[in-house]
Amino acid sequence: MTGQDWFEKDFYAILGVPKNADAAAVKKAYRKLARTLHPDHNPGDAAAEAKFKDVGEAYAVLSDPEQRQQYDAVRAMAGGGARFQAPGAGGAGAAGFEDLFGGLFGAGAGGAGAPGGARVRYSTTGAEGAGGFEDILGGLFGGGGAGRQAGFGRRPQRGVDLEATTTLPFRQAVQGSTVTLTVDGRKVTARIPPGVRDGQKIRLRGKGRPGTDGGPAGDLAIKVSVEPHPVFSIDGRDLRVTLPVTFSEAALGAQVEVPTFEGGTVRVKVPAGTPSGRTLRVRGKGVPTPQGDGDLLVTVQVVVPQRLSDDAKAAVEAFARATDGADVRAELREQAGH
């Protein structure tokens, strides 16, 4: 971005925010526009790509308090706000900001009133060995002749942070995966660690938009969507599975087979009197990670038959008679009264 852009581009209009918008409003507007105009969502659309670049430039300036203050000052002068007076002149004969720059670039005292009313466009770079546009403004704002390195609007600027999304099959989410994404028109390869959760963000330092004038690159945040599995779910380094058991298995206790993610089974002891919802732990059968394998968390679900045979119904009725008087809701009522 050059000093000329600060005169010609209305960064507030580009982001669609008022000039008194606070930092949060500026950031919100930028994120909304960046998502809409991102090249990944508009492949081959040159106009959207140009707007995306403009939005990034506008946010880079308006999100930096120091640059925003300087930008506002320059826009005010260029738009007829604060104006310079030529030494010793006053009143209607005062020389305006445009006159000053017209003189500096050889347009004479009538720079703003060029023949035919044509607008004078000031070059951002001078002849070989001459100071550029930023050098002149740097002098006006106390930057002296530091020129293009430390002059106005040319200090190192950190690149913009970017966001991307990717979707992984469940098995790749458990085992880890390497993905290649197109971000800001370039390919980025990222390693997704084992056990990534649905909706989790992976941050890659320095993989966002490159900085300007020697500034560091921004970061890239990759939001991962994980396709669901019909049996397993991820919980950090652990895997979860729901285990259906019969009433008799839960009441009397049993040894049951539980499927594992590797494709086999493991025998799990269901203790007598296990209620529905209790979780049993199988060590080392979860997500494999460099820090060690997680566990398989088995949640017991007591299955109630939808239909009973005559013999089964008679057995349940006999059980009901044998347990008549047991109040399974007594604790519930007691706690509800507290």
N, C-alpha and C positions, 0 to 999 in steps of 0.2 A: 504494500500500500504506500502511496506517495502523498506528499503534502497537498498536491492538487486535489486528491480525493476528498480531503477534508472540506474544501470549498464547494465541490460539486455534488457531493453525496449527502443526503439528509438521512443520517443513520437512524434517527427516531422514526422517520416515515418508513424506512425499510423494515424495521422491527414492528411497526404499528403501535408504538407506545408514545404517550405524551412526553414533552421535554422535562417534566417534573417527576417522571416515573422513578420509583426507587429501584434498588438493585434486584430485589426479588421479582418485581414486575418485568424488568429487562430480561432476567434469566428465564422466566416462565415463557415470555414471548419468543425468545430465541429457541428454546427447546421445542416448542410447538411447530415453529416454522422449519426447524432443522429436520424434524421427523417427516413433515409433509414433503419437503423439497429434496430429501436425501436421494442421491443417485441410485441407490439400491431400489428405491420405490419408483424411480422415473428413468429407467434405462433408455439411453439414446435421446433423452430430452435435453437438448443444449440450453434451452431457455431456463428450465428448472435448475440445471447445473450452475448457470450464471447467477441465478437468484440465490442459490444455496451458498455460493461464494460471497455474494454481497452480504447475506445475513451473517456469515461468519466474520467478515470484516467489521460489520457494524457492532456485533457483540464484543469483539476483541477490544474495541475502543470504549464502548459504553460500560463495559464491565470493569474497567480499570479506572478508579476514581481520579487519578492524576491525568490520564489521557482524556477522560471525559471532560474535566475542567478546562483543559487546553482546547479541546475541540469546540466546546461551547463558546469560548472566547473568540476563536477564529470565525465561527459561524456568525456570531453577533456582529463582528466587524464587517464581514463580507456581505451581510444582509442589511446593512444600514443601521446597525445598533451603535456600538462604540466606534467612533471614527477618529483618525489621526488628523491633527492640524499641522500644516507646514509651519516651521518656526517663523514668528513675526506676523503671521497672517491670522485673520479672524473674521467672524461674521460670515456673510454670504460668500466671501472669497476664500474661505478655508478649504484647504486641499483635503480631499477624502482619502480613504484607505486605498481605493482603486488608483487615485492619482499618484499616491506614493509608490505603488508597485509599477505603475506605468513608467514613472521616472527611472526607477531602478533597472527596468528592462528596456530603456531606450525609447519609450513611447512618448516622452516629453511630458510637460505638465498636464496635458489633456489626455492622459492615458485612458481614463474612464470614458472620454468622449471621442473615441477613435472615429475617423471619417466614416460617414454612412451609418454610424451607430453600431458598428460591428463590435462584438464582445471580444476583449483582449484575452487570449489564453496564454498564461505564463508557463514557460517550460519548467519542468521539475529538475532539469540538469542544465548547467551552464556550459560554456565552451571549455575546451581542455584547459585545465588549470584554474578555471573560474569556479566560484562557489555556486551550489545549486539552490533550489527553492528552500530546502530545509535549512541550509546554511544561513540564508537571509533571515528567516523566521527565528532561527536559533539566536542570532544577534539581537533581534528585536525583543526577545523574551529572556535575555540575559545569558544565552548560550555562547555568546562571543563567536569566534570563528572556528569553533570546534568541528563544524562541518558535518559530514554525513555520518560520522561515527557516534558522536554524542549530541548531535543537533536535535532540533525540535521534531518530535514524532518518530525518532529513529532508534530509540533505546530497545534493547532485546525484549521481545514479547513472547510469553509462553503460548504454545499452541493450544487450540481448543480441545477439550475432552469430547470424545465421541462415544456413541452407544451402538451396539449391534445385537442381533438375536440369532440363536441357532437352536435346532431341535435335535435331540439325540434319542435313538432307540434305547429302551430300558437297559439292555445288556451292556451297551457302550457306556451308559451313565454309571453302571456299577463297576465296570472294569477300567474306565478311563478311556479317553479317545483324543485323537488329534484332528482338528477341524481347520479348514481353510475358508476364510471369508473375504468377500470384496467389501472393503471399507474405504469410503472417500475416493473411489476409483482405483484402489490398489489392493493387492492380495496380502492378507495377513494370516499367518499360521499360528494357531493357539493350541496349547495342550490343556485339555480338560481333565482334572484329577479324578481318580476313582471316587464314587460315592456322591457325586454332585446331585443336589436336590433340584426338584422342579421349581423354577423361578429364581434360583440362585444366580448371583452375578459374579463373574470372574473378571478381575481388573488386571489389565496388562499395562505396566508402567511404560511410558514413552512410545506407545503404539497409536496414539491419537494423531490429530493434525499436527504437522511440523510447525515449529515456532518460526518467528521472523526475526531477522537481524541478529541471528546467533542465539535466540532464545530456545529453551528446551521444548521438546514436543509434548503435547498433551497425553492423556491416558485414554485407553480404550476399555470400556466396560461391556462385557459380553453377557447378556441375559440368556440363561439356558432353560429351555423347555424340555422336559423328560416325558417321553411317551409312556402311558400307564402300562403296567403288567397285570395280567388277570389274577395272579396269585400273590406276588411280592410287592413290597413298597420299601423305599429307602428312608432310613432314619439315621443320618450321620454315617457312622461306620457300620451301623447295624442294618439288618434286613428284617422286615416284619412279615408275618404270615398269620392268617386266621385259620385255626384248626377246629373243624366240626367234630364233636364227640356226642355219643348217645348219652341219655340220662343215666343209664346203668354204668357206663364207663366213668362218668363224672362222679356218681354217687359211691361206687364200689372201688374205683381206681382201676387203671389198666396201663398196659404198654402199647403204644400206638406208633405207626409209621408216619413220619412227617417228610414231605418233599423238600429237597435242598435246591439252591440256585444252580449248583453244578450239574444237576440232572438226576442225582441219586436220591436216597432216602436216609433218614436217621431215626432210630428208635428213641421215643421220648416217654418218660414215665408221667402219667397223669395221676397224681395222688388222690386217694379216696376223699370224697367231699369237696372236690374242686368246683368252685362256682363258675358260671359263665362270666367271661371278662378277665379272668386271672391270666397273667402272662408268665410263661415258662421260658427259660433262657438256655439256648444251646451254644456253647462256647465255640468260637472259631469258624462259624458257618455263615458269617456275614460278608461285608465288603472287604476284599483284599486290598490293603494299602501298604506303603513302605513302612508305616509305623506299626503294622501288625493287622491281623484280620479281625474284623468286627464279629458280632454274635448274631445268631438267628433268634429273634424274639417271637415266641409262639403264643398267640392269644387264643385261649380256649373259648369255644362257642358251643353251648349245649343246644342240641337240635331237638325241637319238639315235633313229633310226628304229626303230619297233617291228617292222616287216616289211621285208625287202629283196627286190627282184627278183633274178633270176639274174644279170643284168648288174651290178647294184649290189653283190651279194655277191662276185662275182668281182673287182670293183674294190677292195673293201675287203680281200680276201685278198691282192691284189697289193700294196696299201699296207702290209699287215702284213709281207709278205716284204721289202719295200724298207726298212722301219724295224726289221728284226729286229736285236736286240742293244741297242736303246735302252732304258735302264732309267729309267723315269719315277718310280720309287719309291726311288731311291737316296738322295735328300736326306731323304726321310721317315725312312728307317732311321737315317741319320746323326744327325738331330736327336733321334730317340727315345732314342738311347744316351747323350745328355748328361745 
